[in-house]
Amino acid sequence: MSDALYVDTDTGEIAIRRLNVGANKQYASYISYASNVLPPSADGLINGVSITALNKRTRASGASAAECVMSWTTRTNFVQNRWSSVCWAPELSLFATVADTGTGDRVMTSQDGITWTIRTSAANNSWRSVCWAPELSLFVAVAVSGDGNRVMTSPDGITWTARTSAADNNWRSVCWASELSLFVAVSEIGVGNRVMTSSDGITWTARTSASDNDWWSVCWASELSLFVAVADTGAGNRVMTSPNGMTWTSRTSATDNNWHGVCWAPELSLFVAVAASGTGNRVMTSPDGITWTARTSAADNNWQSVCWASELSLFVAVASTGTGNRVMTSPDGVIWTARTSAADNQWLSVCWAPELFIFSAVAITGANNRVMTTQPFAKTFGNVDIIGHNLSPVSSAPHVRFNGSTANQNVFLRWLQRTTATLAGSWWQTPATPSYSTVARGSGAGLYEGGVILPDGRALFFPYNATTIGIFNPTTNAYSTVPNVTMPGVGAYVGGVLLPDGRVVFVPCNSTTIGIFNPVTNAYSTIAGAPGGAAYVGGVLLPDGRVLFIPHNATAIGIFNPATSGFSTVSGAIMPGGGAYFGGVLLPDGRVIFVPFNATIIGIFNPATNTYSTIAGMPGGAAYRGGVLLPDGRIVFVPCGTTICIFNPATNAYSTISGMPGSTAYEGGVLLPDGRILFVPNNGLTIGIFNPATSAYSTIAGMPGSSAYAGGILIPDGRVIFVPYSATTIGVLSGFSRPPPELCYHPCFNKL
């Protein structure tokens, strides 16, 4: 289960309801637990929002995934304990690892996998496994030693409390089943009681194991509603399964190897187990936990742990033996490739942190280097295509998709569903004090207006008066222009859209052609038919793959279809013209909000029905330039005038906050990783920072003014790039934590 936004259609009240998500994407297993449970409607929508469409995770190509795991780096840990298990808590943005040696220091935590902090353990037990329960906001660790206290829990990874274990067995592994709200731990000793369960991590109950094997690892498959445990001993029965953690059934293992790790890959519907013994067959797989098939391992190392990365479509296993090859990977569980480990330590555990796009592994040996991580994946995006929300996958590869697992497992939906009242938790990073710097660009007035991040991580600036396309490379901090390509200039384009196939559409303002740019080949082409005369300002990628142009002077909404290269206007929807709107925001339900500039109305367009409606009461007179979607569904209109406007599409209500500098101070906004909104300085001499949780507005001084910047781009390393309009420099605001990639790429966010 997870929290979801609920709108009472009678009262207009916005509240948080508990969403129970079943094993399939149609949510057929919804059960009404209580009045605060929010059921999906028959069409799979909640409040008109396709949870399946939004509940997508970034998926990388095989080439990019391979690049991600090719390079491992050891990290310094100053306490030389035997670190036996590591897990990731996305809600806390925190790794936690536990050890079976040490004096009062058998836990350490890290927010990035690089810098680790020692924490006081609840007892000096031999801790062997740790897991995280997001629904309870709780870590649970289990041990193979201790006197009645072989469990400890923590809400934050810092403060740990000893708990009474069901028995003083050697508890080797623990996991959490969200759908059952249940912890399950397995043991290598005990008489008929080598399983224990708990609904809260505090009170534990012994359960009868299928056999008295040495059970080493257990995992949960939500799609099958099944626990699977694997063992180090047993005669042909080194697997057991359970639908509820209480009743266990022996299963025939593929071989009688010493099975030490098991995990589940929902996208492949596949279990994978790894072993510390066997000849060329130290992997086995199963689609159901019942029928197991031996697979050829990359090497006959003592494989101790395996995990699955949905975003990379990749299994990663680590070993305690081997020479330079103590990592192996597989995209399917069948074909395995040896990888170079950072050191020949005895690696016992590995986990994946999708929010950081890194793997982290821990070891029981090594000299100040008992942690290793991969390089942050955001640095190795490479040439990818973006598959937008609810869009059909393109045939070209590699690509990034917003698709994959169930809602309960999906980081983006969990993040999107947080309200402004809880911005301090979960996805939201601790608010940072940012620092401003610049990168030289050169002279020229009114050059670029708006920008997008390209699939390879570079930032593209849309040419307004410029006769070139601007490119900023955040890796090298270098500015360049695309060679052998000439733009029309004279206010040609304002804003644009990244297409699912990786091309970029330039929104025609004064230009009578639509610009199309391929950043892979540097090819630029045009489509005729745009009206010109400052017709459109900003664009939105629609759920069906078309691009909507926001009407500024135009009296009709423009629609561009990249599939047919056709341009058309929406009949029957007459726009006010006269500089009416400046930018638009895509809502999760597919509608588009037109941000009022000179218009005294908010425009609302539904592309599914081609209907246009308005909300009156806006001030007009160049009031707002651009809008930003908040996680709670509201929209903040960026102040060009003297007020901030907050519009709620669920209730069609709006409110304003006065005190803005006016005089075209800001143009464009960015949703920051900490939940605040950044207003990009245009004529203003300050950066505006707005906190929707507190309605507080603050500034950062030192901006050049004089129409300096027009639009901002959040890049995967957490920096914000200011698009140079008349400034001779590119503005760079740094100091934020790394955002989820969805925040950088998703069509709902960060549009001019």
Sequence and secondary structure as in RCSB ss.txt:
>XXXX:A:sequence
MSDALYVDTDTGEIAIRRLNVGANKQYASYISYASNVLPPSADGLINGVSITALNKRTRASGASAAECVMSWTTR
TNFVQNRWSSVCWAPELSLFATVADTGTGDRVMTSQDGITWTIRTSAANNSWRSVCWAPELSLFVAVAVSGDGNR
VMTSPDGITWTARTSAADNNWRSVCWASELSLFVAVSEIGVGNRVMTSSDGITWTARTSASDNDWWSVCWASELS
LFVAVADTGAGNRVMTSPNGMTWTSRTSATDNNWHGVCWAPELSLFVAVAASGTGNRVMTSPDGITWTARTSAAD
NNWQSVCWASELSLFVAVASTGTGNRVMTSPDGVIWTARTSAADNQWLSVCWAPELFIFSAVAITGANNRVMTTQ
PFAKTFGNVDIIGHNLSPVSSAPHVRFNGSTANQNVFLRWLQRTTATLAGSWWQTPATPSYSTVARGSGAGLYEG
GVILPDGRALFFPYNATTIGIFNPTTNAYSTVPNVTMPGVGAYVGGVLLPDGRVVFVPCNSTTIGIFNPVTNAYS
TIAGAPGGAAYVGGVLLPDGRVLFIPHNATAIGIFNPATSGFSTVSGAIMPGGGAYFGGVLLPDGRVIFVPFNAT
IIGIFNPATNTYSTIAGMPGGAAYRGGVLLPDGRIVFVPCGTTICIFNPATNAYSTISGMPGSTAYEGGVLLPDG
RILFVPNNGLTIGIFNPATSAYSTIAGMPGSSAYAGGILIPDGRVIFVPYSATTIGVLSGFSRPPPELCYHPCFN
KL
>XXXX:A:secstr
 EEEEEE TTT  EEEEEE   SSTT TT    STTB    TTSEETTEEHHHHS EEE  HHHHHHHHH EEEE
  SS   EEEEEEETTTTEEEEEESS SS  EEEESSSSS EEE  SSS  EEEEEEETTTTEEEEEES  SS  
EEEESSSSS EEE  SSS  EEEEEEETTTTEEEEEESS SS  EEEESSSSS EEE  SS   EEEEEEETTTT
EEEEEESS SS  EEEESSSSS EEE  SS   EEEEEEETTTTEEEEEESS SS  EEEESSSSS EEE  SS 
  EEEEEEETTTTEEEEEESS SS  EEEESSSSS EEE  SS   EEEEEEETTTTEEEEEES  SS  EEEE 
 GGGG  S  EE TT    SSSS EEEE S GGG HHHHHHT  GGGTTSTT       EEEEEE    SS EEE
EEE TTS EEEEESS SS EEEETTTTEEEE TT     SS EEEEEE TTS EEEEESS SEEEEEETTTTEEE
EEE    SS EEEEEE TTS EEEEESS SS EEEETTTTEEEE TT     SS EEEEEE TTS EEEEESS S
EEEEEETTTTEEEEEE    SS EEEEEE TTS EEEEESSSEEEEEETTTTEEEEEE    SS EEEEEE TTS
 EEEEESS SEEEEEETTTTEEEEEE    SS EEEEEE TTS EEEEESS SEEEEEE      HHHHH TTSS
  
